Amino acid sequence: MSRGQDDAQTRNRYLVLNAVRVGGLAMLILGLAIARGVIDAPYWLGVSLAVVGLLDFFFGPRLLARGWSSQGNTRR
């Protein structure tokens, strides 16, 4: 891979990691709003969304990065 392609891939991966983290945060906030009764939906849905969002926020980017590094993409 050329330097420009490598930089583009690194930038895209950075954007994906941040999008996953922001998505997890949005699910967490939505779940908390449902659980607190701000949004009219079942309580169990709010709690489950909050838990999944929290797990996604903390572990999603780490799992993605681990998957990318196990593909054998090493820099020389």
Stockholm file with secondary structure:
# STOCKHOLM 1.0

chainA/1-76         MSRGQDDAQTRNRYLVLNAVRVGGLAMLILGLAIARGVIDAPYWLGVSLAVVGLLDFFFGPRLLARGWSSQGNTRR
#=GR chainA/1-76 SS CCHHHHHHHHHHHHHHHHHHHHHHHHHHHHHHHHHTTSSCSCHHHHHHHHHHHHHHHHHHHHHHHHHHHTTTCCCC
#=GC SS_cons        CCHHHHHHHHHHHHHHHHHHHHHHHHHHHHHHHHHTTSSCSCHHHHHHHHHHHHHHHHHHHHHHHHHHHTTTCCCC
//
